[in-house]
Amino acid sequence: MNTRILTEKNFNSSQWSGGVTRELFIYPEWTAYPDRDFLLRISAATVVLETATFTPLEGFHRWITPLEGRLVLQGDQGTAASLAPYEIHDFDGSEGIESRGKVSDFNLMVKKGWEADMRVLALEAGEAMTLALEASDLLALYLPEGETLTLGGIPQGSLKAGELLVAEGRGTLDLQTEAPSRVICCRVKKTRASEG
């Protein structure tokens, strides 16, 4: 299993119609968001307008969760969601989405036909958790806030707030925290699944 930790110096910030977005990770790393040639992209955004319109992403599936504030989504293909912090909503990237609420949020975008998921891991103080990765897995862990997360079995040893851990290949990852923590976990299988 190969692991690395990305920090603020690795992130790229840019403007979008509703505020500022930070690209935390894109894969493959030679791809570019404007070219839409990536398999997956992980970002964190700040929405500064009360009402904003998401950029359509034909051919991709999306996951989103607010980190601060309540996010209300209304889509032209039936999406209707009101999300509190760390509640996740996933939707087709081609859907026209209008959002309401000044929030900071976390996003996963994955090309259709690839198996992927995003979830929030809630750890109590002193709780340990083990994540198992298969050979084709790419796993990303983001700690939005709070105390340092201890990482067992890898050289880096810990994940601080605002950092992103990227792990690829078969192995296990042991997590432990001394204080209650929420960790956003994105997992993508780097093997073609199906069109959908």
C-alpha positions as CSV (number, residue, x, y, z in Angstrom):
1,M,0.0,0.0,0.0
2,N,1.4,3.4,-1.0
3,T,0.4,6.4,1.2
4,R,1.0,10.1,1.2
5,I,-0.4,13.1,2.9
6,L,-1.3,16.3,1.0
7,T,-1.4,19.6,2.8
8,E,-2.3,23.2,2.0
9,K,0.8,23.7,-0.1
10,N,-0.4,20.9,-2.4
11,F,-3.9,22.3,-2.9
12,N,-5.0,24.5,-5.8
13,S,-7.5,27.3,-5.3
14,S,-9.8,28.8,-7.9
15,Q,-12.9,30.9,-8.3
16,W,-16.2,29.5,-9.3
17,S,-19.6,31.3,-9.8
18,G,-20.6,30.9,-6.1
19,G,-17.3,31.4,-4.3
20,V,-13.9,29.7,-4.0
21,T,-13.0,26.1,-4.4
22,R,-9.8,24.3,-3.4
23,E,-8.8,21.2,-5.4
24,L,-7.4,18.8,-2.8
25,F,-6.7,15.9,-5.2
26,I,-7.2,14.9,-8.8
27,Y,-6.5,11.5,-10.4
28,P,-4.7,10.8,-12.6
29,E,-2.6,13.7,-11.5
30,W,-1.7,14.8,-15.1
31,T,-5.4,15.5,-15.8
32,A,-7.1,18.9,-15.4
33,Y,-10.5,19.8,-14.1
34,P,-11.4,22.1,-17.1
35,D,-10.6,19.3,-19.5
36,R,-12.9,16.9,-17.8
37,D,-10.4,14.1,-18.4
38,F,-10.0,13.0,-14.7
39,L,-11.3,9.8,-13.0
40,L,-11.8,11.5,-9.7
41,R,-11.5,14.9,-8.1
42,I,-11.8,15.8,-4.4
43,S,-12.4,19.4,-3.5
44,A,-13.5,21.7,-0.7
45,A,-15.5,24.9,-1.5
46,T,-16.7,28.0,0.2
47,V,-20.1,29.3,-1.0
48,V,-20.3,33.0,-0.4
49,L,-23.7,33.6,-2.2
50,E,-27.0,32.8,-0.6
51,T,-28.0,31.2,-3.9
52,A,-25.6,29.6,-6.3
53,T,-25.7,27.4,-9.4
54,F,-23.4,24.3,-9.6
55,T,-21.3,23.8,-12.7
56,P,-22.8,20.9,-14.7
57,L,-20.5,17.8,-15.0
58,E,-21.8,15.6,-17.8
59,G,-20.4,12.1,-17.4
60,F,-19.7,12.3,-13.7
61,H,-21.3,11.3,-10.4
62,R,-21.0,13.7,-7.5
63,W,-21.1,13.5,-3.7
64,I,-21.3,16.6,-1.4
65,T,-21.5,17.3,2.3
66,P,-21.5,20.7,4.1
67,L,-18.8,21.1,6.7
68,E,-20.3,24.3,8.1
69,G,-23.8,25.6,7.7
70,R,-26.9,24.1,6.1
71,L,-26.9,23.4,2.4
72,V,-30.2,23.2,0.5
73,L,-30.1,21.7,-3.0
74,Q,-32.7,21.8,-5.7
75,G,-32.2,20.0,-9.0
76,D,-33.9,20.0,-12.3
77,Q,-33.9,16.2,-12.3
78,G,-35.6,15.7,-9.0
79,T,-32.9,16.3,-6.5
80,A,-34.2,18.0,-3.3
81,A,-32.1,17.9,-0.2
82,S,-31.5,19.9,2.9
83,L,-28.2,18.9,4.4
84,A,-26.8,19.6,7.9
85,P,-23.0,19.3,8.4
86,Y,-21.6,15.9,7.5
87,E,-24.9,14.7,5.8
88,I,-24.0,13.4,2.4
89,H,-26.0,13.7,-0.8
90,D,-25.0,12.1,-4.2
91,F,-26.4,13.0,-7.6
92,D,-25.8,12.9,-11.3
93,G,-23.2,15.5,-12.3
94,S,-25.3,16.5,-15.4
95,E,-28.2,17.7,-13.2
96,G,-28.7,21.4,-13.0
97,I,-28.4,22.1,-9.2
98,E,-29.2,25.4,-7.4
99,S,-27.9,25.6,-3.9
100,R,-29.0,27.9,-1.0
101,G,-27.0,28.7,2.0
102,K,-23.6,30.2,2.7
103,V,-21.5,27.2,3.6
104,S,-18.2,25.4,3.3
105,D,-18.5,22.0,1.8
106,F,-16.6,18.9,0.7
107,N,-17.0,17.3,-2.8
108,L,-16.2,14.1,-4.6
109,M,-16.6,13.8,-8.4
110,V,-16.1,10.4,-10.1
111,K,-16.4,9.5,-13.8
112,K,-19.4,7.3,-14.4
113,G,-18.8,3.6,-14.7
114,W,-16.3,3.5,-11.8
115,E,-17.3,2.1,-8.4
116,A,-17.0,4.8,-5.7
117,D,-18.4,5.9,-2.4
118,M,-18.1,8.7,0.1
119,R,-19.0,8.4,3.8
120,V,-18.3,10.0,7.1
121,L,-16.5,8.0,9.8
122,A,-17.5,9.1,13.3
123,L,-14.9,8.1,15.9
124,E,-15.4,8.5,19.6
125,A,-12.6,9.5,21.9
126,G,-10.1,6.6,22.1
127,E,-12.0,4.5,19.5
128,A,-9.9,2.6,16.9
129,M,-11.0,1.6,13.4
130,T,-9.3,-0.5,10.7
131,L,-9.9,0.1,7.0
132,A,-9.0,-2.7,4.6
133,L,-8.0,-1.8,1.0
134,E,-8.0,-4.1,-2.0
135,A,-5.3,-4.0,-4.7
136,S,-7.4,-1.7,-7.0
137,D,-8.6,0.7,-4.2
138,L,-7.8,4.4,-3.9
139,L,-8.8,5.7,-0.5
140,A,-8.7,9.3,0.6
141,L,-9.3,10.5,4.2
142,Y,-9.9,14.1,5.0
143,L,-9.9,15.5,8.6
144,P,-11.9,18.8,8.4
145,E,-11.2,19.9,12.0
146,G,-10.3,18.8,15.5
147,E,-7.6,16.7,17.0
148,T,-4.9,14.8,15.1
149,L,-5.8,11.4,13.9
150,T,-3.3,8.6,14.6
151,L,-2.6,6.4,11.6
152,G,-1.2,3.0,12.3
153,G,0.7,0.9,9.8
154,I,2.0,3.6,7.6
155,P,5.1,5.8,7.7
156,Q,3.3,9.2,8.0
157,G,1.8,8.2,11.4
158,S,-0.8,10.9,11.8
159,L,-3.3,13.2,9.9
160,K,-3.9,16.8,11.0
161,A,-6.9,18.9,10.5
162,G,-7.1,20.2,6.9
163,E,-4.9,17.5,5.5
164,L,-5.8,14.7,3.0
165,L,-4.4,11.2,3.2
166,V,-4.3,9.3,-0.1
167,A,-3.7,5.5,0.0
168,E,-3.5,3.1,-3.0
169,G,-3.2,-0.7,-3.2
170,R,-3.8,-3.6,-0.9
171,G,-3.2,-3.1,2.8
172,T,-4.8,-2.0,6.1
173,L,-5.0,1.4,7.7
174,D,-5.5,1.7,11.5
175,L,-7.2,4.9,12.7
176,Q,-7.4,6.2,16.3
177,T,-8.3,9.5,17.9
178,E,-8.0,10.9,21.4
179,A,-11.1,13.1,20.9
180,P,-14.4,12.7,19.0
181,S,-13.6,13.1,15.3
182,R,-15.4,13.0,12.0
183,V,-13.3,11.9,9.0
184,I,-14.5,12.0,5.4
185,C,-13.7,8.8,3.6
186,C,-13.7,8.6,-0.2
187,R,-13.1,5.2,-1.9
188,V,-12.7,4.5,-5.6
189,K,-11.9,1.2,-7.3
190,K,-9.5,1.9,-10.1
191,T,-11.1,-0.9,-12.3
192,R,-13.8,-0.3,-14.8
193,A,-17.2,-1.3,-13.4
194,S,-20.1,-0.5,-15.7
195,E,-21.7,2.4,-17.6
196,G,-24.2,4.0,-15.3
